Amino acid sequence: MLVHAINEPVEQQSNRLAALIEQHSRSVIVLAGGEGSRMRPLVQQWLGENRPKQYCTYVGTRSMLQHTLDRAKAIAPAEQILTIIGKGHRAFLDDAVPAGIPGLVIEPPLNRGTATSIFLAATHLMEENPSTTVLILPSDLFVHPEERFLEHAERACHLSERYEDRLILLGAPPDSPETDYGWIELPNNGEFSFCRGRGTGPIPVKCFHEKPNRRKAESLLSHGSLWNTMVLACEVKTLWSLGWALLPAMMQHFELLRQVMRGVRLNWARPDHITTALAHIYDRMETVDFCYEFLPRAVDRIGVLPMEGIHWSDWGRPERVQKTLHHIGAASAFPSA
């Protein structure tokens, strides 16, 4: 490979180097810590155990987590993928991901909400490479077709690198007044961009509505709002600084953990000190939800990218799984709801 590179023209070498640098500046945080409580009764009947939905295979041969990891590997190098699982979830990994999970698997000692899971992974990234672009991928979402979804995810990463102080959030065009989803309300039907005169940029967000009532959901649907997919791209240092600005009590705990990680990296502390510090901070940390307590406070720093041509669904209820599989004409291994 080195000889091949030496024989290339200088311009090609430069392009190859730029592509390599860009490739290795991408990271993915996979969220796989949910317990899937609403799916639990049917999964128990189906599989005979309380297996969270992301470790189940509803169609084909890949679990939801395997689908998500395959998407992650299309965005970032395998070693730059960080997967957050729930306490006790390691028992499901071998069956859900037979080839093994790439990168780093992180198992927090307690469930303290989606925001703490995201910032726990961000703590690792800040210590390794604070300039990396990170894509947050929940593992309990269905998207089709995957190739088209990856185009949107890649564009979100590019936009977050152009607008370094912004978080770029993927929004799904809704087809019903869903009350279980989060909604993104746009100003003036989204006829704005951060970068006027330089092409279409991300659309600013007016506000977020998490699980609205039926009347509000119908109003949001009629006014061109989007579903919140929680698929988000940003530079990790931007996420970190926003964490300090919006959730300082939580960030004090993760800054302590980061200092311990740095001590281990510099051989000032033993590796087991990280486990001890993690248990210490999680025992004292409050539960923080990303959609309820972070996104609404960061609304001025968020741009949304609508996902056109994508069927997206949060598989939080059995009827959604059946509806989606019927929509795409796929045979299901999942029992009838």
Backbone hydrogen bonds, N-H to C=O, Kabsch-Sander energy under -0.5 kcal/mol:
donor,donor_aa,acceptor,acceptor_aa,energy
5,A,1,M,-2.0
6,I,2,L,-2.1
7,N,3,V,-1.9
8,E,4,H,-0.6
8,E,5,A,-0.8
13,Q,9,P,-2.3
14,S,10,V,-2.5
15,N,11,E,-2.4
16,R,12,Q,-2.6
17,L,13,Q,-2.5
18,A,14,S,-2.6
19,A,15,N,-2.5
20,L,16,R,-2.3
21,I,17,L,-2.8
22,E,18,A,-2.6
23,Q,19,A,-2.6
24,H,20,L,-2.3
25,S,22,E,-1.1
26,R,23,Q,-1.1
27,S,133,T,-2.9
28,V,80,Q,-2.0
29,I,135,L,-2.5
30,V,28,V,-0.6
30,V,82,L,-3.0
31,L,29,I,-0.6
31,L,137,L,-2.3
32,A,30,V,-0.7
32,A,84,I,-2.8
39,M,36,G,-0.8
40,R,36,G,-1.0
43,V,39,M,-2.3
44,Q,40,R,-2.8
45,Q,41,P,-1.9
46,W,42,L,-2.5
47,L,43,V,-3.4
48,G,43,V,-0.6
48,G,44,Q,-1.6
49,E,43,V,-0.6
51,R,49,E,-1.7
55,Y,52,P,-1.9
56,C,53,K,-1.9
58,Y,56,C,-0.7
62,R,59,V,-0.6
63,S,96,A,-0.7
64,M,56,C,-1.7
65,L,54,Q,-2.4
67,H,63,S,-2.4
68,T,64,M,-2.1
69,L,65,L,-2.6
70,D,66,Q,-2.3
71,R,67,H,-1.9
72,A,68,T,-2.5
73,K,69,L,-2.4
74,A,70,D,-0.8
74,A,71,R,-0.7
75,I,71,R,-0.7
75,I,72,A,-1.2
76,A,72,A,-2.5
80,Q,77,P,-2.1
81,I,78,A,-1.4
82,L,28,V,-2.9
82,L,80,Q,-0.5
83,T,104,L,-3.0
84,I,30,V,-2.9
84,I,82,L,-0.5
85,I,83,T,-0.6
85,I,106,I,-2.4
86,G,32,A,-0.9
89,H,86,G,-2.3
91,A,88,G,-0.9
92,F,89,H,-2.2
93,L,89,H,-0.5
93,L,90,R,-1.0
94,D,90,R,-0.6
96,A,92,F,-2.2
97,V,93,L,-3.2
100,G,97,V,-2.0
104,L,81,I,-2.3
106,I,83,T,-3.1
106,I,104,L,-0.5
112,R,110,L,-0.8
115,A,288,V,-1.7
116,T,288,V,-0.9
117,S,113,G,-1.6
118,I,114,T,-2.3
119,F,115,A,-2.4
120,L,116,T,-1.9
121,A,117,S,-1.9
122,A,118,I,-2.2
123,T,119,F,-1.6
124,H,120,L,-1.2
125,L,121,A,-1.9
126,M,122,A,-2.9
127,E,123,T,-1.5
128,E,124,H,-1.3
129,N,125,L,-3.7
132,T,129,N,-1.9
133,T,25,S,-3.3
134,V,132,T,-0.5
134,V,234,C,-3.4
135,L,27,S,-2.1
136,I,232,L,-3.2
137,L,29,I,-3.0
137,L,135,L,-0.6
139,S,31,L,-2.1
142,F,313,S,-3.2
144,H,311,H,-1.4
149,F,145,P,-1.9
150,L,146,E,-2.6
151,E,147,E,-1.4
152,H,148,R,-1.7
153,A,149,F,-2.5
154,E,150,L,-2.6
155,R,151,E,-2.1
156,A,152,H,-2.3
157,C,153,A,-1.9
158,H,154,E,-2.3
159,L,155,R,-2.8
160,S,156,A,-2.1
161,E,157,C,-1.5
162,R,158,H,-1.6
163,Y,159,L,-3.1
164,E,162,R,-1.0
166,R,163,Y,-2.2
167,L,301,R,-2.5
168,I,233,A,-3.0
169,L,167,L,-0.6
169,L,303,G,-3.0
170,L,231,V,-2.8
171,G,305,L,-2.1
172,A,227,W,-2.2
178,E,176,S,-2.0
183,W,209,H,-3.3
184,I,226,L,-3.5
185,E,183,W,-0.6
185,E,207,C,-2.8
189,N,186,L,-0.7
190,G,187,P,-1.9
191,E,187,P,-0.6
191,E,188,N,-1.2
192,F,190,G,-1.7
194,F,202,P,-0.8
198,R,195,C,-1.6
198,R,199,G,-0.6
203,I,304,V,-2.5
205,V,299,V,-0.5
205,V,302,I,-0.8
206,K,185,E,-2.7
207,C,185,E,-1.3
209,H,183,W,-2.3
211,K,181,Y,-1.7
211,K,209,H,-0.7
217,A,213,N,-2.6
218,E,214,R,-2.3
219,S,215,R,-1.8
220,L,216,K,-2.7
221,L,217,A,-2.4
222,S,218,E,-2.1
223,H,219,S,-1.2
224,G,221,L,-1.2
225,S,220,L,-2.3
226,L,184,I,-2.2
227,W,172,A,-3.1
228,N,182,G,-3.0
229,T,170,L,-1.4
229,T,227,W,-0.7
232,L,136,I,-1.0
232,L,230,M,-0.7
233,A,168,I,-2.8
234,C,134,V,-1.9
236,V,132,T,-2.6
237,K,130,P,-1.2
238,T,235,E,-0.8
239,L,235,E,-2.0
240,W,236,V,-2.5
241,S,237,K,-2.1
242,L,238,T,-2.1
243,G,239,L,-2.2
244,W,240,W,-1.9
245,A,241,S,-1.9
246,L,242,L,-2.5
247,L,243,G,-2.9
251,M,247,L,-2.2
252,Q,248,P,-1.8
253,H,249,A,-0.8
253,H,250,M,-0.8
254,F,250,M,-1.4
255,E,251,M,-2.5
256,L,252,Q,-1.6
257,L,253,H,-1.9
258,R,254,F,-2.3
259,Q,255,E,-2.0
260,V,256,L,-1.8
261,M,257,L,-2.5
262,R,258,R,-2.3
263,G,259,Q,-2.1
264,V,260,V,-2.2
265,R,261,M,-2.5
266,L,262,R,-2.1
267,N,264,V,-1.5
268,W,263,G,-3.6
269,A,263,G,-1.3
273,H,270,R,-1.9
274,I,271,P,-1.6
275,T,271,P,-0.7
276,T,272,D,-1.9
277,A,273,H,-2.6
278,L,274,I,-2.6
279,A,275,T,-2.2
280,H,276,T,-2.0
281,I,277,A,-2.6
282,Y,278,L,-2.2
283,D,279,A,-1.5
284,R,280,H,-0.7
285,M,281,I,-1.2
288,V,112,R,-2.6
293,E,289,D,-2.5
294,F,289,D,-0.5
294,F,290,F,-1.3
295,L,290,F,-2.5
297,R,294,F,-0.7
298,A,294,F,-1.3
298,A,295,L,-0.6
299,V,296,P,-0.7
301,R,298,A,-2.5
302,I,299,V,-1.3
303,G,167,L,-2.9
304,V,203,I,-3.3
305,L,169,L,-2.9
307,M,171,G,-2.8
308,E,306,P,-1.0
310,I,307,M,-0.7
311,H,144,H,-3.2
312,W,310,I,-0.7
313,S,142,F,-2.1
315,W,140,D,-1.6
315,W,313,S,-0.8
316,G,314,D,-2.3
320,R,317,R,-0.9
321,V,317,R,-1.3
322,Q,318,P,-2.1
323,K,319,E,-2.3
324,T,320,R,-2.5
325,L,321,V,-2.4
326,H,322,Q,-2.2
327,H,323,K,-2.0
328,I,324,T,-2.0
329,G,325,L,-0.6
330,A,325,L,-2.5
333,A,58,Y,-2.3
334,F,58,Y,-0.8
